[in-house]
Amino acid sequence: MDEDRVVLILHGWGGNKPEHWQEHLFARLSAENVPVYYPALPNPANPNPHDWLNSIRRELGAIARFHPEVPLTVVAHSLGSIAWLHFVGAMAASPDRIADRVLLVAPPYLMACAPPQDAPPGAAEFFPPPLYPSAIHGTSRETVIVSSANDDYITFDQAGGYAAALQIPLHKLEGAGHISPYYGYGQWPWVEEWCLGRAELPPLPRTG
């Protein structure tokens, strides 16, 4: 088992279908003998912030217990990215280092009073997320956002607002939409290589 790294994957609302890039990521990391935690967050069709944060807390507890001192990489997609902001935001007053690297992919921007029609009922409760740079920089060595200019759930300017408020880099994937299988992000080789320490930022789009 590769104890040079451990990876936590956080899915978005609705969970993931088998063709999602996070599913491929989990399979690739497992095949490479990397310890990878990929929790099924509670009730993804009607998510609740309290339940999701408790689930993340349990996973991090297990990671700390079984892989002490091993650098943690977090890869969150969509509402999973917003849940991570809530989790670390609660530590803003006295942040503890949790992760080495954090990749927030396609975080959505929802107006709680008028969420998209296809958003699950509980999603609006996650907004607005806490945006505390002290928490982000205190809990991880490196956090970045990856977004697209044609995402149905956030404009690139809004993604830039997240990045500016958090004082972290923002990287654009051209034509990637919500960075989901609908936009061709089934398998995404770059993120797999990045998690394995074999690729660098900026992110490369999927090919084919």
Buried (B, 14 or more C-beta within 10 A) or exposed (E): EEEEBBBBBBBBBBBBEEEBBBBBBBBBBEEBEBBBBBBEBEBBEEBBBEBBBBBBEEBBEEBBEEBEEBBBBBBBBBBBBBBBBBBBBBBBEEBEEBBBBBBBBBBBBBEEEEBEEEBBEBBBEBBEBBBBBBBBBBBBEBBBBBBBBEBBBBBBEBBBBBBEBBEBEBBBBEEBBBBBBEBBBBBBBBBBBBBBBEBEBEBBBBEE
